Amino acid sequence: MKGKMKKRFSVFGFFLIGLLVLGTFGAAWAADAKPAMSVDDIKNALGVSVYLQGGYTANLRGADTNDNRAFDFKGNSFTLDLMELQFLKAAPVGGVGFKIKLSAGTIAKIIHANGLGASSTNLAGPNNSDAFDLTEAYIDYVAPVGSGLTLQLGKFVTFTGEEVIEASGNYNYSRSFLFNYAIPFTHTGLMAGYAFSNAVSANVYVLNGWDNAEDNNTGKTFGASVTLAPAGNISTVWNILYGPEENNDNHDNRFLFDWVGSITPVKNLTLAVNTDYANEKNGAGVGVDSKWYGAAVYANYVFTDKVSGTIRVEELKDPQGVRITSGTPQNAKEVTLTTQYTLAKNLLLRPEYRHDWSNAASFVGGTRKQQDTLAMGVMYTW
């Protein structure tokens, strides 16, 4: 009997010691354990971001189409402009990174590249029925050469122009004629970039062309971009593109020179200029070369940490009628007044007035030479 009791107490004692040991190590582990990851921690770890943009543009002539516009072509209607889901991993020196950007909405129809799902045109306009777009998908590798030689392969947004696809990255809600018609939206190909110093960097490109996920000929478009920032308040970017862009045509090359400059002459005031010049062999038909050129000027002033205002003035000349409105040669001009309010963190509200005019009757269904719109844009980034 005593032996059995002794054995029971031995087992109980062993069990008790085990509990004490586990409890001690468990308490130590709990003290050292990291707290559960928050939503922001997970978002940052995956490089996830979400962008939402919508608005309302009223055509003061009552027309249901804002002529010579691309992204904000719909008049007198609420629009869901853009929804974006992005995954991003920055590449360290000697390592690999990537970027994937998925887009949906009316803008996704317009920026849709040829050869990617439903077909589209190389010109801006609501000509695509596919409301979803793989806007960017590329791999980065930073070779350990000097400060790091970046190699990028895949599909990415254009390196040309002052403005970008997302309104939150611009001063205005509507896009300029230059952004809509003078330059491409996206490219697919290879980029090699190197920063020589904090003031000088350069990229070179081999591409399928303008807005072509799959090449429409057997030729390639070559590009180069040089950024010069001689001072903290001055920056200039010099871009060129050259190559064949027409279907099944490797000989009639298109050339684009694009220049962007910005300066902050005094606190809170930023001035920017974008100028473009392009020409294309036989671009307006056999034996008829085409060209288009223009400039846009921006003045942005930050009144408070929540309020800023911008005026944009521009002109785009399309003498052969190959870019703005097909078959209508014209000089299109516009002035835009935009105010931005930061309503909450990452939530922007932009009321805007815009006046367009031309030397050709290309507005209100081709009956007038001018057009006026009022818009309210809302943008949110998470």
N, C-alpha and C positions, 0 to 999 in steps of 0.2 A: 504493500500500500504506500509506504514511504517512498519506494522507488518510483512508483507511478506519479506521486505528487511532485517528487523532485524533477521528474522528466517534464511534467506539465509546466512547472515553474521555469525550467530551463528554456523551453520553447517560447513561453510567454516573455521571458527576459530577452531572448534573442529577437523576438518580434518587436518588443518595446525599444530595444537599442536600434533596430533597423528603422523604426519610425522616427526616432530622434535624429539619426544620421540623415535620413531623407529630408526631414524637416529643416535641419541645419543647412544642407546644401540647397534645398528648395528656397529657403529664405534668402540665401546669398544670391542664388540665380535670379530671384524676383527683384532683388535690389539692383542687380546689374543689368537686368533685361531692359531693352528699349521700349518706350511706349508704343502703342499701336499707331500705324501710319495714318495720317489724316488724309482727307481728300486732296488737299494741296500737295502733300508729300507724294502721293501716287501720281498726280498730274505732272509734277515736276520730274519724277523718275521716268515716266514714259514720254516726256516731252510733248504732252497733249495740250492743245489749245482749241478753243471754239470761237468762231466769229459769226455774228448775226447782223444783217443790215436790211433795212426796209425804209419805206417812205411814201410820200404822196407828192406828185408833181402836177400842178394845175396849169393847163394851157389857157392863157388869158383870151385867146380867140375861140375857145370852146372846142378845139380840135381834139380828137382822141389819140392823135399821134403827134409827138414832138419831132418834127422833121429835122434831119441832119444831126440827130442824136443817136448814140448807140446804147449805152447802159440805161439811160432814162428816157427811152423812146415812147413809153406809154404815158399818155396824157389823161388827167382827170380820173385817176384810179390809184388805189392803194396797191403797192407792189412789195413782194418779198424778193428783194434784189439778190441777196446772197446769203447762203449758209455755208460755212467752211469748218471742216474738221481736219486738224493738222497734227502730225506726229513728227518730231524733230529730235535728232541726236547729233550734237556737234562733234566733229571729228578732231581728236587731239593729234598732235604731231606724231607721225608714225602709226596712226590709227584710222579707223573707218567710222564714218557717220552717214546719216541719211536724212531725207525729208520726204514726207508724203502729205499732199494737200488734196483733199476731196471737196468739191464744190457742188452746190445745187442752187437753183433759183433762176431768175430771168437772165442774170449776168452769165451764168454757166452756159446758157445756150449760145451766147454771143462769142465767148472766148474759146469755144470748143474747137480743137485743132482738127484739121483734115486727117483722115485715116484713123481717128480714135472714135470708135463707135459710129454713131450717125454722122453723115457727111455734113459739112458746112462750107462756107465760102472763105476766101482769104480776106474779105473786107468785113468791117464791123457791120452789124445789123441783125435784126431778129429773124435769122434765116434757118435756125436749127431747132428741131423739135426735141432734142435730147436735153432735159433739164438737169442732168448730172454730168460732171466733168472731172476727170483726173487732171487737175491743173498742174501739179508738180509731183514728180516721183524720180528721185535721183540718189545716187550714191556718191559720197565724198571720200577721198583718200588724201591725207596730207603727208606727202613724202618728207622725210627728215633731211631736207636740203636747205641750208641757210636758215631763214626764218620760217620755212615751211612752204613747200610747193603744193598747192591744192589742185587736185584732179577731180573733176565732176563729170559724171556720165548719167544721162537720162533726160527727162523732160523738166524744164524750168521756165519761169516767167522771164520776159525780155529784160535785158540789161539797159535798154535804151529808154529815154524819156524822163521827164520830171515826175510824172504821176504813176500810180500803181493801181492795181485792180480794186483793192479795198479802199473805200472812201476814207476810212479812218487814218490811212497813211498819207492822205492828201490834205491840202488846205481847203478845198471846195467839195461840195457834195456831188455835183455833176462833173463829168470829165471834159477836158478840153478837146477841141477839134484835132489837135496834134496827137493826143493819146488815142482818140477813136480811129483816126484815119491815116496818120502820117507814118506810124510805126507798127510793128507786129505786137501781139500779146504774149506769145510763148514761142519757145524753141525746143527742139529735141536734138541732142548731139553731145559733144564733148567740149569741156572747158578746162583750161589750165591757167591758174592765177598765182601771182607772186607779189608780196608786199616788200618793196625794196627799202622802205622806211615808213615812218608814220605819215609822211607827206606824199609819198609816191607809191602807187601800186598799178598793176596792169594785168589784164586777162586777154587770152586769145581763145577763139572759138572755131570749131568745125561743126556745121549744123545741117540739118535737112532743109532749113530755110525759114520762111515766115509762116508761123501757125501750121506747121506740118509735122504731125506725129510720125507719119510715114512720108518718105520723100515722094514728090510727084514727078520727079525726073531722075536721071542718073548723075546729075551734077550736085555739087555741094556749095553751101554758102559759107563764106569765111567772115569772121568778125574780130574786132579788137576793141578794147576799152582801156583807157588810161585815166586814172584819178590823180589829180594834183590838188593838194591842200596845203598851200604855202604858209597859211596862218590858221589859227583856231577858228576865226570868224569868216574864212574864205574857203570855198571848195569849188572845183571845176571837174567835170567829167567829159571826156572826149570819146565818142563812139563812132564806129563805122561798120557797115555790113555790105558785102558784095557777093553776088552769085545769081544763078538762074532761078526764077521763081514760078514761071509759067508751066502748065502741065505739058509733059513730054517735050520739053524745050530746054536744051542744055547750053544754048548759045546766046540768048537774049538776056543779058545780065541786068539785075537791079542793083543800084547803088544808093546807100543811105549814109548821110553824115548827120549825127545828132550831138548837140552840145548842151550841157546843163551847167549853170553856174549859180552860186548862192553866196550871199554876204550878209552879215549882221552888222550894219554900220553903227548902230547904237543899241543899247539894251532894249530887249522886247520887240525890236523891229527886224524882220528878215525879208530881204529882197531876193527873188529868184528869177532866172530867165531860162527858157528852153527854146532852142531854135533847131529846125530840121530842114534839110535839103535832100531830095531824092529824085532820081531819074531812072528810066527803064527803056532799054532798046526795044522798039516795036511795041511799047506798052499800050498804045492806043490803036493798034492795028498794024498790019503789014506796011512798013515804010513810014510809020508815024510814031516817033518816040514820045514818051510822056515824061512829065516831071511834076512835082508838087513841093511846096516849100512854105515855111511860115515861122512865126515866133509867138511865144506866150510870155507875159510878164506877170509876176505875182508880188504882192506886197501884203505881208502878214504882220499884224501887231497883237501882242498879248497884253490885254488890259489888266487882267487879274489872273489868279491861278485857276479860275473857272471860266473866264470869258476871253475870247479872242475874235478877231475879225480879219477877213481877207478880201482883197479886190484882185480879180484876174482880168487881163485884157489880152486879146490875141487876134491873129489873122492867119488863115491858111489859104493859100492860093493853089487852085486845082485847074489849070488852064485847059487841060484836055478832058476834064470831067471823068477821071478814072478812079477817084478815091471817095469823094464826099457823097455825091449823088451821081450814079452811073449815067453818063451821057450828058451831064449838065455842067459845062465849064463855068467856074465861078470863083470869086474871092469871098470866102466866108469869114465873118468877124463876130466877135462876141465880147460882152463885158458882164462879169458875174460878181455879185456882192454876197458874201457868205459870213454869217456869224456862227460861232461855235460856243455852246454851253456845255459844261461838264456837270451833268445832273447828279451823278454818283460815281463811285469808282468804276472806271472803264466803260461808263455809259455816256455817250455823246449825243447831243441834239444840235442839228444844223438847219436853221431857216436860211433860205437862199432866194435871191432874185436874179434872173438872167435875161439879158436882151441879146438876141441873135439878129444879124442882118447880112445881106448879100447883094451883089450886083446882079444876081439872077433871081427870078421868081421861083425859089426852091422851098418855100415854106407854105404851110397850110394847104397841103395838097398841090403845090406848084402854082398857087394863085397870088402869093404875096412875097415880098422881098424881106420881110422881117417877122420876128416871132418873140413873144414874151412869155416867160413862165415863172411861177412861184413854186417853191418846193420846201418840203420839210423832211429831212433825213434823220434816221435814228440808227446808231451804231453801238454794238456791245461786244466786248472781248472778254473771254474767260480763259 
